[in-house]
Amino acid sequence: KIGEEELQLQTFSKETANYVVHQAYSIWKYQQFPFSAYEKRRSETKKGKKLWKNKGVGRARMGSIYSPLFGKSATNKNRHGLDDKRKKKLNRHTHMKAISTVLQSKWRGMKIVVGLEDIKEPRYYELCDMVRAWTGAKVGERQTLMISRNGYGEEHTHKCVPRAFSYESPIYMAGRLIDNFSMRRPRDMDAESDGLYQALIGRKIIVSREAFFDLKAKFDAYDGWAFKSPTEILVDQMQTLVEDYPYDRAAEFEAARELPRKLAEREFWAKEIREKQAEDAMKGGN
């Protein structure tokens, strides 16, 4: 069953959204480069033999075969691992807002599916039929992103088989072989993962009803928790607890004054209270 809900996420202005999202994706993509290429430089190798003397040969002076006279392959111009990596920083708030902006822009191609989390069996062909019905397009023709709480798994880097925990997700096992099909959780649509990249390439987005409200609570335009600091989240939670569990401060102070000051006296005081409560319970039962 496909449902309809109101979607209003926090976004950049229409004048700057395109540029900021492009900048955020460019920096994130640059940060994913491994920078593993490494060549020894002149200072890290033995100098070798001096091939000719400085004067009387008609050539430029040289100290070793690692001189720039012999090309740039062994000088400071070649790749040198993480030393070549630039310090490009991306603010987390900006990154999260870029993800929210992209998701909001995909509302026309987004479908909210009720009961998606209830899939119990990893049926490949049944899931293909469902995706075809939800998107109205041939399966694998366009890049599709499915966001659900349970649809997540990973493949082993070298063995190319699902990892052990992936078998616990029927949705992932059913859709992992579908072409141009990605599955993510609401927690994966985050700056710590590839949420921005998946949101950008997804032409069709399928969201379970539960995951939709998770995304709405995360990126909401008014009170999305993704744009709050840990201190602000803690204060909001404490205020909610105070509203749910009200108490009288004067009564709390009076109860604290009844407590004996010495630790030994508290033990007997608590024992008397328990005995009294037990007697009252027995009288009430009779």
Secondary structure, 3 states (H helix, E strand, C coil): CEECCCCCECCCCCCCHHHHHHHHHHHHHHHCCCCCCECCCHHHCCCCCCCCCCCCCCCCCCCCCCCHHHCCCCCCCCCEHHHHCCCCCCCHHHHHHHHHHHHHHCHHHEEEECCHHHCCCCCHHHHHHHHHHHHCCCCCCCCEEEECCCCCCCECCCCCCECHHHHHCHHHHHHCCCCCEEEECHHHCCCCCCHHHHHHHCCEEEEEHHHHHHHHHHHECCCCHHHCCHHHHHHHHHHHHHHHCCCCHHHHHHHHHHCCCCHHHHHHHHHHHHHHHHHHHHHHHC
